Amino acid sequence: MNFNSTWLTVILLFIGSYYLFLFIESFKVKIKNVLPLNSYFYFLIIPAKNEEKVIEVTVRKCLKLKGTNFRIIVVDDNSTDSTSEIVKGIAEKNDKVILLHNPPNQKKKGKGAVLNFAFNQIKFALSKNFVFPLNLPADFNNRFDYEHIIIGVFDADASPSSNMLEEISKVFSEEMVDAVQTAVRISNRNQSILAKMQDVEFIGFSRIIQKARSHFGSVGLGGNGQFTKLSSLIKIGQEPWGDTLTEDLELGLRLISQGKRLSFTDRAIVEQEGLISLKALIKQRSRWLQGHFMNWMYIPSIIKAKIPLKTKIDSFIYIVFVSVVFLVGFSITASVLSILHIISVSNSMLSIFYNKNFLLGTLALLLYSFVFIPMFIYSVFKFYKENSFLKKMLYIFLFAVYTYIWLPAGIIGLYRLIRKKSEWMKTERVGVVPRSQYKIPSNNFAYERRAAPRYVYHNFSFINGEPCFVENVSETGIKIITIPNKFDKGEIVDINFPNMVEKKARIVWCRTKERIAEMGFEFVAKN
C-alpha cells in the first residue's frame, strides 16, 4: 500500500513558515502614547477554590504592585479548606483586599462563572454608586469612567511583577486597545525538568507568538495576567466570560468579533506554578485543547466581524491550527508503518531534493521538521543567560521532545468533546501551606451566628429599593450592608436579591457608621 504524504508536507511546511514569519514579526517595536498610572483604576479578580496552598502568597504579591489605584477581589468559589479564612484575615488588615463568596448554586460551573459573578458585583456597585463594600472613595464615579476602569484576572498562584499596572497602563494609552495580555513565566521552573520545559514554552513560543499577534490586534487572552476595559466587557453582555473550558480564549474571540483590539506586553510578567506531574500536565492541556475546539463556533463571527483582514486571517489560523497535533500524530503513524514495511510512503515535494542529492534531501527534511527551533534558541539564550552553552542546547533538545505531550492531550480533549464531557477539571497546586493561620473572627450579633454559607450579592440586591450588600443568608434571617438611610430597629422592609423571591423582614439590629449601615433581619413573611 502506497501513501503519498505530499499534502501533509505542504500543510506542515505552511504552518512552520507562518510561525517563522511571526517570529520575525515579533521584533517590530511599537511606539505608544503614555498616560500616567493614576489615569486608570484596576479591579484585580482572583477566583479561588481550595487554594490554601498558594492564596496568601498571591494576595501579598498583588499588594506590592506599584500604584494605589487598585482593589484585589478574591472570589471564594465554595472552598472546603481555609482559603476564605486566609483571605478574610488579610482583608481585615488591608482595605485593598475584598473577599466575595460565589453563591452555592454556582459551584462547579467553572472559572468563567466565577469571573462573571465578580464582574456583575463590580458593575452593579458602580452603577448604583454603591462603592462602600469595595472600599472605594465616595467620589469614585466622578474620577473614573468605564473606559479607564480595568478588570484584571489573576490565577490563585499568580506572582505579578511589581511594574505590572504601570506597564499595562502604557499599553492602554494606545488608541483603540480594549484588552491586554501580559507575558507568563513558571515560578517553580527550577523544581523539575518538566516545569523548566513549561517555562521555555511560555517565555519562548507563547511570548514570541503573542508579540507578533499584537501587531494584528488578535492576541490570545490567557487566564493569568489578562486585563480588559470595563466598558468593553459591558458591551459583550451580562456574562462576558463563557463556559467553553477556556473562558480566557473565548473572551478574546468575543472581543475580536465585536471589532475590539487586543494587545500584549512582555515588559510585565506574571509567574505561575508549573506542573511537575506528567499526568497532571496532560490533563491540563487536554482541557485547554478541548476548550479550543469548542471555540471553533466563533469562526463565522470572526469572518463576519468588521476588523482588518490581517486580524481575521491570524485569528482564523490561530483557532484552526490547534488541529496540527493530529496531523503530527498522523505523520508519525505513517512513518512508523513505513519503517515496519506495512505501507510505503512517497513524497513528491521532498523527492525533488533527494533525487538531486541525498544530503540536500536530508537538509530539506531537517529544515521542514525543525522550523520552530530558531524561536526556542533565541528565547533560551535570552532568558537562561546563567546556564552554560551545553545546558542551553540540552533545554532546546528536550523542549522539542516535550512538545509531543500535545498529541495525547489532543486525543483526550477530542474524546471528551465527542462524549460531551465538559465538566471543569481544576489544576492541582504544588505550593506549600502558608505559615500564617487565620481564624474566623467571633461575631457580635446573634443573627450572624448561624450555620449557613456566607456569600455576597450586590447584583440586583435591594432593601426597600435601595442597593445593598447581602451576607449570611439562612432560612430565618439575613445580614446586609447598605447606605445609611431612615431605617429603624423593628421596622418591616422589603428585601429582594437573586435566586430568592421578594421577602418581608424585620430589622432586629442596626449599626451605623459614617458611610455605611450594617443591619440584621429576620424574615417575617413569605410571598
C-alpha positions in Angstrom: 0.0 0.0 0.0 1.4 3.4 -1.0 0.8 6.6 0.9 1.5 9.9 -0.7 2.4 12.3 2.1 3.0 15.4 -0.1 -0.2 17.1 1.0 0.8 16.6 4.7 4.2 18.1 4.0 2.6 21.2 2.3 0.3 21.8 5.3 3.1 21.4 7.9 5.5 23.5 5.9 2.9 26.3 5.6 2.4 26.1 9.4 6.1 26.2 10.1 6.6 29.1 7.7 3.8 31.1 9.2 5.2 30.8 12.7 8.6 31.7 11.4 7.0 34.8 9.9 5.5 35.5 13.4 9.0 35.1 14.9 10.4 37.8 12.6 7.3 40.0 13.1 7.8 39.9 16.9 10.9 42.0 16.7 8.9 45.1 15.5 8.7 47.8 18.1 5.6 49.8 18.6 5.7 53.4 20.0 3.0 54.1 22.5 1.5 57.2 23.9 1.7 57.1 27.6 -0.8 58.2 30.3 0.2 58.2 33.9 -0.6 55.2 36.0 -3.2 57.1 38.1 -5.3 57.6 35.0 -6.7 54.1 35.4 -8.2 52.1 38.2 -7.8 48.3 38.4 -10.1 45.6 39.8 -7.9 42.5 40.1 -10.1 39.4 40.3 -8.7 36.2 41.7 -11.0 33.1 41.5 -10.1 30.8 44.4 -11.4 27.3 45.0 -9.5 25.3 47.7 -6.3 27.4 47.2 -5.0 27.5 50.8 -1.6 26.4 49.5 -1.0 29.5 47.4 -3.6 32.2 48.0 -1.8 34.1 50.8 1.4 34.5 48.8 -0.5 35.6 45.8 -2.6 38.3 47.6 0.5 39.7 49.3 2.4 39.8 46.0 -0.5 41.7 44.4 -0.4 44.2 47.3 3.1 45.0 46.3 2.1 46.3 42.9 3.2 49.9 42.1 0.4 52.4 42.4 -2.6 52.8 44.7 -5.5 52.7 42.2 -6.4 49.1 42.5 -8.5 46.6 44.5 -7.9 42.9 44.8 -11.2 41.0 44.6 -10.8 37.4 45.7 -13.9 35.2 44.9 -14.1 32.2 47.1 -15.8 29.5 45.0 -17.3 27.4 47.8 -13.9 26.3 49.1 -13.9 23.5 51.7 -10.4 24.4 53.0 -9.1 27.5 54.8 -9.0 29.7 51.6 -11.7 32.0 52.8 -10.3 32.4 56.3 -6.8 33.3 55.0 -8.2 36.0 52.7 -10.5 37.3 55.3 -7.6 37.7 57.7 -5.7 39.8 55.1 -8.7 41.8 54.1 -9.3 42.9 57.8 -5.9 44.5 57.8 -5.8 45.9 54.3 -8.8 47.7 52.6 -7.4 47.0 49.1 -8.4 43.3 49.6 -12.1 42.4 49.1 -13.5 38.9 49.8 -16.6 37.8 47.8 -18.3 34.4 48.1 -19.6 32.7 45.0 -23.2 31.6 45.6 -23.6 27.8 46.5 -25.9 27.3 43.5 -23.0 28.4 41.2 -20.5 25.8 42.4 -18.8 23.5 39.8 -19.7 25.9 37.0 -16.1 26.7 36.3 -13.8 29.8 36.3 -15.9 31.7 33.7 -18.9 31.7 36.0 -16.8 33.0 38.9 -15.5 35.8 36.8 -18.9 36.7 35.6 -20.2 36.8 39.2 -17.4 39.2 40.3 -17.8 41.3 37.1 -21.5 41.8 37.9 -20.8 42.7 41.6 -18.4 45.4 40.4 -20.7 46.7 37.7 -23.7 46.8 40.0 -21.8 48.6 42.8 -20.5 51.3 40.4 -23.8 51.7 38.5 -25.6 52.4 41.8 -22.8 54.4 43.2 -22.7 51.8 46.0 -19.0 51.8 46.3 -18.6 51.3 50.1 -18.4 47.5 50.1 -15.5 47.8 47.6 -13.7 50.3 49.9 -13.8 53.0 47.2 -14.0 56.7 47.9 -17.4 58.3 47.6 -16.4 60.4 44.5 -15.0 57.4 42.7 -17.5 57.6 39.8 -16.6 61.2 39.3 -12.9 60.4 38.9 -13.1 57.3 36.7 -15.3 56.5 33.7 -15.7 52.9 32.4 -13.1 53.5 29.7 -10.5 53.9 32.4 -11.6 51.2 34.8 -9.8 47.9 34.0 -10.8 44.4 35.1 -7.7 42.2 35.6 -7.6 38.5 36.1 -5.0 36.5 38.1 -4.9 32.8 39.0 -4.7 32.0 42.6 -1.0 31.1 42.2 -0.1 34.3 40.4 3.1 36.3 41.2 2.9 39.5 39.1 6.0 41.7 38.6 5.7 44.9 40.6 5.6 47.1 37.5 2.5 45.2 36.2 -0.1 48.0 36.4 2.4 50.6 35.3 3.2 48.7 32.0 -0.4 47.8 31.4 -1.4 51.5 31.7 1.1 52.3 29.0 -0.4 49.8 26.6 -4.0 51.0 27.3 -2.8 54.5 26.5 -2.5 53.4 22.9 -5.7 54.3 21.0 -8.3 51.6 20.4 -6.8 48.9 22.7 -9.5 47.1 24.6 -7.7 44.3 26.3 -4.1 43.4 27.2 -2.3 40.2 28.0 1.0 40.1 29.8 3.8 37.6 29.5 3.8 34.5 31.7 6.6 32.5 33.3 6.8 29.5 35.5 7.7 30.3 39.1 8.9 26.9 40.1 10.9 26.4 36.8 13.9 25.0 38.8 11.9 22.4 40.6 11.9 19.8 37.8 12.8 19.5 34.1 9.1 19.3 33.3 8.5 22.7 35.0 11.5 24.0 33.1 10.0 23.0 29.8 6.8 24.7 30.6 8.8 27.9 31.3 10.5 27.6 27.9 7.1 27.1 26.3 5.6 30.3 27.9 8.6 32.6 27.8 9.7 31.3 24.4 7.0 30.1 22.0 3.9 31.8 23.6 5.6 35.1 24.3 7.1 35.4 20.8 3.8 34.5 19.1 1.9 36.9 21.3 4.3 39.8 20.5 3.8 39.2 16.8 0.0 38.8 17.0 -0.1 42.1 19.0 0.6 43.9 15.7 -2.6 42.4 14.3 -4.7 43.1 17.3 -5.6 39.4 17.7 -3.7 38.4 20.8 -4.9 35.3 22.7 -6.0 36.2 26.2 -4.8 33.9 29.0 -6.3 33.0 32.3 -3.4 34.8 34.1 -2.4 38.4 33.6 -5.4 39.3 31.5 -6.7 42.9 31.5 -9.9 44.3 29.8 -11.6 47.7 29.9 -14.9 47.6 31.9 -16.6 49.4 29.0 -15.7 46.6 26.6 -16.8 43.8 28.9 -20.2 45.6 29.4 -20.7 45.7 25.6 -20.4 41.9 25.5 -23.3 41.4 27.9 -24.2 40.1 31.3 -21.7 37.2 31.1 -18.5 38.2 29.2 -16.7 35.0 30.0 -18.1 31.8 28.6 -18.2 28.2 29.6 -16.0 26.5 27.0 -13.3 25.4 29.5 -11.0 28.1 28.1 -13.0 31.1 29.1 -10.0 33.3 28.5 -9.6 32.4 24.9 -13.4 32.7 24.4 -13.4 36.2 25.9 -10.7 37.2 23.4 -12.7 35.8 20.5 -15.8 37.6 21.6 -13.9 40.9 21.8 -12.4 40.4 18.3 -15.8 39.5 16.9 -17.0 42.9 18.1 -14.2 44.7 16.4 -12.1 45.2 19.6 -8.3 45.3 19.6 -6.2 43.1 21.8 -2.6 43.8 22.7 0.3 42.2 24.5 3.3 43.3 26.6 6.3 41.4 27.9 7.6 44.3 29.9 5.5 43.0 32.7 5.4 39.3 33.6 3.2 37.2 35.8 4.6 34.0 37.2 2.5 30.9 37.9 3.1 27.4 39.2 4.2 24.8 36.6 3.0 21.2 37.0 5.6 18.6 38.0 3.5 15.6 37.2 3.2 14.4 33.5 -0.2 13.1 34.2 -1.5 16.3 35.6 0.1 18.3 32.7 -1.6 16.2 30.1 -4.9 16.5 31.9 -4.5 20.3 32.0 -3.5 20.5 28.3 -6.4 18.2 27.3 -8.8 20.7 28.9 -7.1 23.6 27.0 -7.4 21.8 23.7 -11.0 20.7 24.3 -11.9 24.3 25.1 -10.0 25.4 22.0 -12.1 23.0 19.8 -15.3 24.3 21.5 -14.3 27.8 20.4 -14.4 26.9 16.8 -18.0 28.1 17.0 -16.7 31.7 16.8 -15.1 31.2 13.4 -18.2 32.6 11.5 -18.4 35.6 13.7 -14.6 36.3 13.3 -15.0 36.1 9.5 -18.0 38.5 9.5 -16.5 40.9 12.0 -15.6 44.5 11.0 -11.9 44.1 11.6 -8.8 44.3 9.5 -8.2 41.4 7.1 -4.9 40.6 8.8 -6.7 40.2 12.1 -9.3 37.9 10.5 -6.6 35.7 8.9 -4.5 35.4 12.0 -7.4 34.7 14.3 -8.7 32.0 11.9 -5.3 30.4 11.7 -4.8 30.5 15.4 -8.2 28.8 16.1 -7.7 26.1 13.4 -4.0 25.4 13.9 -4.7 23.5 17.1 -5.6 20.6 14.9 -1.9 20.3 13.9 -1.4 17.9 16.8 -3.4 15.3 14.9 -1.5 15.9 11.6 1.7 15.4 13.5 0.3 12.2 15.0 -0.8 11.1 11.5 2.7 11.8 10.2 4.3 9.8 13.0 2.0 6.9 12.4 2.7 6.8 8.7 6.5 6.9 9.4 6.3 4.0 11.8 4.2 1.9 9.4 6.7 2.7 6.7 9.6 1.6 8.8 7.8 -1.7 9.6 7.2 -2.1 5.8 3.4 -2.2 6.3 3.0 0.7 3.9 5.3 2.6 1.5 5.5 6.4 1.7 6.1 8.7 -1.2 6.6 12.4 -1.2 6.9 14.3 -4.4 8.0 17.5 -2.7 10.9 16.0 -0.8 11.8 13.6 -3.6 12.8 16.6 -5.7 15.6 17.3 -3.2 16.5 13.6 -2.7 16.8 12.9 -6.4 19.4 15.7 -6.8 21.4 14.9 -3.7 20.7 12.8 -0.6 22.3 15.3 1.7 20.2 18.1 0.2 17.1 16.0 0.8 18.1 15.3 4.4 18.7 19.0 4.9 15.3 19.9 3.5 13.7 17.4 5.8 15.5 18.8 8.8 14.5 22.4 7.9 10.9 21.3 7.4 10.9 19.4 10.8 12.7 22.0 12.9 11.4 25.3 11.6 10.3 26.2 15.1 13.7 25.8 16.6 15.0 29.4 15.9 12.5 31.0 18.3 13.4 28.5 21.0 17.1 29.1 20.6 16.5 32.8 20.8 14.4 32.6 24.0 16.6 30.1 25.8 19.7 32.2 25.2 17.9 35.4 26.2 16.3 34.2 29.4 18.7 31.5 30.6 21.9 33.5 30.5 23.2 31.9 33.7 23.3 28.5 32.1 26.2 27.0 30.1 26.0 26.7 26.3 25.6 22.9 26.5 22.8 23.2 29.1 21.0 25.7 26.9 21.3 23.3 23.9 20.0 20.5 26.1 17.0 22.5 27.0 16.3 23.2 23.3 16.5 19.4 22.5 14.4 18.4 25.5 11.8 21.0 24.5 11.5 19.5 21.0 10.6 16.2 22.7 8.4 17.9 25.3 6.1 19.4 22.5 4.8 15.9 21.8 2.7 15.9 25.0 0.2 17.8 22.9 -0.6 14.7 21.0 -2.1 12.6 23.8 -3.6 15.7 25.2 -5.3 16.4 21.9 -6.6 12.9 21.6 -8.1 13.1 25.2 -9.5 16.5 24.5 -11.2 15.4 21.3 -12.6 12.2 23.0 -14.0 14.3 25.8 -15.5 16.7 23.3 -17.2 13.9 21.3 -18.5 12.4 24.6 -19.7 15.8 25.6 -17.8 15.7 28.9 -17.4 19.4 29.7 -17.0 19.4 33.5 -14.3 21.7 34.8 -11.0 20.0 35.6 -9.2 22.1 38.2 -5.4 22.3 38.1 -3.8 21.0 41.3 -1.4 23.2 43.2 2.1 22.2 44.3 2.7 25.2 46.7 3.1 24.9 50.4 0.5 25.7 53.1 1.3 29.3 54.4 2.6 29.7 57.9 0.1 32.4 58.8 -3.0 30.9 60.4 -6.3 32.9 60.4 -9.4 32.2 62.4 -12.9 33.4 61.7 -13.5 36.4 63.9 -16.1 36.0 66.6 -19.5 37.6 65.8 -21.1 40.2 68.0 -24.7 39.6 66.9 -27.0 36.7 67.3 -28.2 36.8 63.7 -24.7 36.4 62.5 -24.3 33.1 64.4 -25.9 30.6 62.1 -24.7 27.5 60.3 -25.3 28.8 56.8 -23.0 29.6 53.9 -21.5 33.1 53.9 -21.8 34.7 50.5 -22.3 38.1 48.9 -24.6 39.6 46.3 -24.8 43.1 45.0 -26.3 42.2 41.7 -29.9 43.4 41.7 -30.0 43.3 45.6 -32.2 45.8 47.2 -33.8 46.8 50.6 -36.8 49.0 50.0 -35.5 49.7 46.5 -32.0 50.7 47.8 -28.9 48.8 46.7 -27.4 46.6 49.4 -24.6 44.2 50.1 -26.0 40.9 51.3 -24.3 38.4 53.6 -25.0 35.3 55.6 -28.4 34.2 54.4 -30.3 31.5 56.1 -33.9 30.3 56.2 -34.7 32.7 59.1 -32.6 35.7 58.7 -30.1 37.8 56.8 -27.4 40.5 57.3 -26.9 43.4 54.9 -24.7 46.4 54.4 -26.3 49.4 52.9 -26.0 53.2 52.5 -27.3 54.9 55.7 -30.9 55.7 55.4 -34.0 56.1 57.6 -34.1 52.6 58.9 -35.0 51.8 62.5 -34.9 48.7 64.6 -38.2 46.8 64.4 -39.1 48.3 61.0 -40.6 45.9 58.4 -38.9 46.2 55.0 -38.9 44.5 51.6 -35.7 42.6 50.7 -35.0 41.4 47.2 -31.9 39.6 45.8 -31.2 37.0 43.1 -32.4 33.4 43.4 -34.9 34.3 46.1 -38.4 35.7 45.8 -39.0 39.1 47.5 -39.5 38.8 51.2 -40.5 41.0 54.1 -38.1 41.2 57.0 -37.9 42.9 60.4 -34.8 44.8 61.4 -33.5 43.2 64.6 -30.3 45.1 65.0 -28.7 48.1 63.3 -25.2 49.6 63.5 -24.5 52.8 61.6 -21.1 54.1 60.6 -20.4 57.3 58.8 -20.6 55.9 55.3 -22.5 52.6 55.7 -25.1 50.8 57.8 -25.0 47.2 58.9 -28.2 45.5 59.8 -29.6 42.1 60.7 -33.0 41.0 59.7 -35.4 38.1 60.4 -37.9 37.1 57.8 -41.4 37.6 58.9 -43.5 36.6 55.9 -43.2 34.7 52.6 -44.8 35.8 49.3 
